[in-house]
Amino acid sequence: MPGQTRQLAAIMFTDIVGYTALMGNDEKKAFAILSENRQLQKPIIEQLNGRLIKELGDGVMASFNTVSDAVNAAIKIQEDCNAHKDFQLRIGIHLGEVVFENDDVFGDGVNLASRIQTITKPGCIYVSQAVHDNILNKKDFVTRFISTQSLKNVKAPVKIYEVIKETNSFIPTSRFAAKIKPKPKTLLGFLAIIVLLAAGYFLVNFLTTKKVDSITDVKSIAILPFTDMSPGKDQEYLSDGLADEIINSITIIKGLKVIGRTSSFQYKGKDLDARTIGEKLNVNIIVEGSIQKSGDMLRIITKLISVKDGSTIWSQRFDKEAKDIFAIHDSIANKIVENLNITLSDSEKPRLAKKPTDPEVYSLYLKGLYTYKERNYDKSIEYNQEAVALDSSFAPSYALLALAMIWKINETGTYSEINVIREAKELADQSVTLDPNLAEGYSALALLAWTIELDFPTSKMNFEKSIELNPSAPLIINRYAYFLLWMGEFDKAEKLGLEAISSDPADWNGYVIVANANIYKKKFAAAEQYIAEGKKLFPENFAFDDLYTKSKFYSGNYASVIQSLNALLIKNAASISDNQLSLLCISYLKEGKRVESNNVMRQLKEIHGSPISNIDYNLARIYAQYQMEDSCFISLERAFTKREPDMKLLKIDPLFEFLKLDKRYVQLYHKYGFDKYK
């Protein structure tokens, strides 16, 4: 159309707060304020290269070629308005494509800016994410996330930010500024006062403040999953993976509390600002960001946010090729260290950096990591096999391949797959050969030695090495804690479990470990405290029902066991485990109800076991309590031959306590390898 152009522009809407009510109460004053508002805004808009499009009642619409000019104008307008206190303004800004026709502007960008202005608090400036992202790396501006809003006549929800810090980049002369030319002596006196005030200000700050917004004492941080801003929303593996990798990198730092992945990622997609999340996680610093991928180009925006006041400590936008992902990762990790005033040890420095590889290899690794976290081990193996085929020196993929294979063997009970087991071990060995500082490689070796090879001393050695390299990683802590629990080192297991709860409170494993440790130490009140807390936090997790029954059983409250497990049988018989049936059977026996006990034993015998069932192990427990020692050891031998998972409890199971001097128990104990563990 003639006279019509389409272009990207920053659109600003302003509105006088309470003008309609004022018009009804004092029409003359209302018109005076309207005139004053126009005289205040127009010169500032023009001085900042803007264009006052039109007045809409008590509001003003203006357009700017740059976001910086629009935000600077908004800040200066609010400064002048707030200084004179005659009225308050709401200001909303959006960057978008609009249509200019003659002396007017149209389009969705205009509508969106208008809607943002209507939800703005009096005296504030609200902006869209497009504006926020544009000024993110400009030191004169600081924003804070407000909320994600569904705005009228706007299809998708919009993230809203507030501009919270005044800028010094532009200080135009307002029509309200004093026009009296100061005398030289007056000017000198005024300058002297300014110098003294400035000196006092900097002296006070030097004595009372800490480096980088008072955070030198900060030793706790949470890394939120990055937001996938790609058009196809198909880069979740990359946005999650970058956050995962940063977490894994900084957990190597001793003395720094890093919230674990489970806790940080529970807020993914939730409509909460970083400050609120930080308060919930009880940390001082939050890292949040977004990723956008287009072809071979990446745009990654990252911010370090102080939970104390919501201010941005550091922010940066990276517009890089995909091959630079390692440099971006290292930059973020190092900025975290720098802003927390942490001095890295000589051993920590090399472990903080990521070893570069081809972007395609890293992409495959991140896809493998993403699917591994989803417990899709076959797909994870597929991605990482492709990765090592392209780069045979990329250690993380070898470790992830080994872990996926080990978990798959354990979950399917395929311990006879000698070639697969050998390959998993070779892959884990290769990972630590290529990178001796890779904690996950040693953790994979430990897991394999423990659960498959039954080589407990080697397992402990590798767990110790993994913890030494990455002392704050909750996954590694949990694996080692379970190992120690089943080796009978209850105090150490409990200590690690408590560390896991502290660093990753949204992960249920820490509560299970601590509860189990206290049950075996016969501290049943403490155990049930953690069981109750775990049940409250994770109501869908049946592990806590099982633990409650276990605690009541070992404390001798057999009536409670019978009551709770019968209720479970009535509610959902299929959900009751082999272990629970054995406890129910023994509880009936202890209560003198032998008929009922025999019925439960028969029920357990009739179960068609899966490759990972524990039928023979639990029948052995029952036979032991029935004082049928021959049947007990026959069942234990079968359980050992079938590699039933619960055989790992043999060392600590109180139900076999009175049989520990029996030579058949001693033989099994040696055969399983417990005697080698010191």
Residue, then its C-alpha position, 0 to 999 in steps of 0.5 A: m500500500p502507498g505510504q506503508t512500511r513494515q519494520l522492527a521498532a520498539i513501541m512504548f506506551t505510557d499511561i497516567v495512573g488514576y487519571t479517570a478518577l482524577m477527571g471525575n473529581d477535579e477536571k481542571k487539575a486533570f487537564a493541567i496534568l495532561s498538559e504537563n505530561r505531554q510537555l514532560q515526555k515529548p522533549i525526552i522522546e525526541q532527544l532520544n531519537g524517538r517519535l511521539i506517534k499520538e496521545l490516547g486519552d491520558g496515554v502516549m504512544a511512541s516508537f524508537n529505532t533502538v531498544s536502548d533509546a526506548v528504555n532510556a527514554a522510559i527511565k528518564i520520563q519516570e525520573d522526571c515524573n517521580a521527582h515532581k510527584d504530581f502524578q505517576l505513570r505506567i510504562g510498557i515497552h515491546l520490540g516487534e514488527v509493526v506497520f507504519e502508515n502515514d502518521d500512525v503505527f499498527g500491528d501485533g507489536v503495538n497491541l502487545a506494548s499496550r497490554i504490557q502497559t496496562i499490567t504495569k505497577p504505578g511508577c514502574i517500567y515493564v518490558s517484554q522478553a524481546v526487550h529484556d533479551n536485547i538489553l541483557n548485556k548492556k551494563d546500564f540496564v538491569t531487569r528482573f523477571i516478574s511473571t509469565q502473563s496471558l494478555k488480552n488478544v495476545k495468542a501466547p503467554v508473554k514473559i514480563y520483566e521490570v527495568i529496575k536500575e536507572t541508567n547513566s548513559f543519557i541525562p538530557t536537560s529537562r524542561f524542569a531543570a534549573k536554568i540559573k547560571p551558577k557563580p564561580k564560587t558557588l560552583l566551586g563550593f558545590l563541586a567540593i561538596i560533591v567530591l566530599l560526598a563521593a569520597g564518603y560514599f566510596l569509603v563507606n562502600f569500601l569498608t562495608t560492602k563486598k565484591v560484586d554486590s555483596i556476595t563474597d560469602v556466597k557458597s551456595i548456587a543452583i543452576l536452572p535448566f536453560t529455556d529452549m527458545s528455538p523456533g521448533k522447540d527441538q533443542e531441549y537436549l541441548s538446553d538441559g544438557l548445558a545446565d547438566e554440564i555446568i552442574n557437573s563442572i562446579t560440583i568439583i569445587k570443595g566448599l561450594k554447595v551446588i544444588g543437584r539436578t533433580s531439585s533444580f530441574q523440578y522448576k522446569g516450565k514452572d511460572l516462578d521467577a529466579r528469586t522465588i526459586g532461590e528462596k525455595l532452594n535456600v541458595n544465594i545465587i541462581v543461574e538461568g538462561s536460554i538457548q536458541k539454535s539456528g543452523d550452525m549458530l547458537r544464541i545463549i543468554t545467561k544470568l547470575i542472579s542474587v537471590k537476596d535482592g533479585s539483582t543481576i550480578w552478571s549477564q552475557r549473550f553469546d552469539k556463537e557457532a555451535k563449535d564454540i559451545f565449550a568456550i561458552h560453557d567454560s566462560i559461564a563456569n569461570k564467571i560463577v567462580e569469579n563472582l563467588n570469589i572462590t580460589l580454585s586449587d591446582s587440582e580443581k582448575p583443570r577439572l573445571a574446563k570442558k575438553p573440546t570436541d567436534p560439535e556433532v560429537y558433543s551434540l550426540y553426547l548431550k542427546g545420550l545424556y538426555t535419554y540416559k536421564e530419561r532411563n532410555y538406556d538403549k537410545s543413550i547407548e546408540y547416541n554415544q556409540e555414534a559419538v565415540a565413532l566420530d571422536s575416539s578420544f571423547a571420555p564422557s561418552y565412554a563413561l556414559l556408555a558404560l553406565a547405561m550398559i551397567w544399569k541395563i544389565n542390573e535392571t534386566g538381570t542379564y548377568s550371564e551376558i559376559n561379552v556385554i559386561r566385558e565391554a562395559k568394563e572396557l568402556a569405563d576403563q577407557s573413560v578414565t584412561l582418556d580423562p583421569n579427572l572424570a568422576e563419572g568414569y570411576s563411578a561407573l567402574a565402582l558400580l560395575a565392580w559392586t553390582i556385577e563383579l562382586d568385587f567390593p574392595t575395588s568398588k570402594m576404591n573407585f567410589e572413593k576416587s569419584i567422590e574425591l574428584n567430585p565431592s558434591a555430585p548427588l548421583i555419585i554420593n547416592r551410589y556410594a551411600y547405597f554401597l556403604l549401606w549394604m556393606g554395613e557401614f551405616d554411619k558413613a552411609e547416613k552421613l552421605g545420605l544427609e549430604a545428598i538431602s542437603s544438596d538435592p532435597a527433591d531427590w528421594n534417594g537421600y531420605v531412603i538411605v538415611a531411613n535405612a541406616n537408622i533402621y539397621k542401627k535400631k534408631f526407629a524413631a529417627a528412621e520414621q521421622y525421615i520416612a514421614e518426611g519422604k512420604k510427605l515430599f514424595p507421596e507417589n513413591f511406594a518406597f516409603d510405605d515399604l520402609y515404614t513396614k520395615s521399621k515397624f517390623y524390626s522394632g517388633n511391632y508385628a501387629s502394625v505390619i500385619q495391619s498395614l500390609n493387609a490394607l495394601l493387599i486389599k487395595n492393590a495386591a499386585s503392588i506388594s513386593d516379595n520382601q513385604l510378603s516375607l515380612l507379613c508371613i513372619s509377622y503372622l508367625k511372631e504373633g502366633k498365627r501360623v495358619e495365616s503365615n502358611n497361607v502367605m508363604r504359599q502365596l509367595k511360592e506361587i508367584h511366577g518370578s521375573p528375572i529380577s524377583n527375590i522369591d528365593y531370598n525371601l523364602a529363605r528368610i521365612y524358612a530361617q524364622y521357621q527354623m527350617e535351616d536346610s530349606c533356608f540354605i537351599s533357597l539362599e543357594r538358588a537366590f545366589t545362582k539366580r543373582e537375585p538383587d536382595m542377596k546384597l542384603l545377606k551381610i546386614d539382614p537381621l533375620f539371618e543373624f543367628l545363622k552367621l556361625d553356620k558353616r553354610y552361611v560362612q561359605l555363602y558369605h565368602k562366595y558372595g565376596f563379603d569376606k574380601y571387604k575390610 
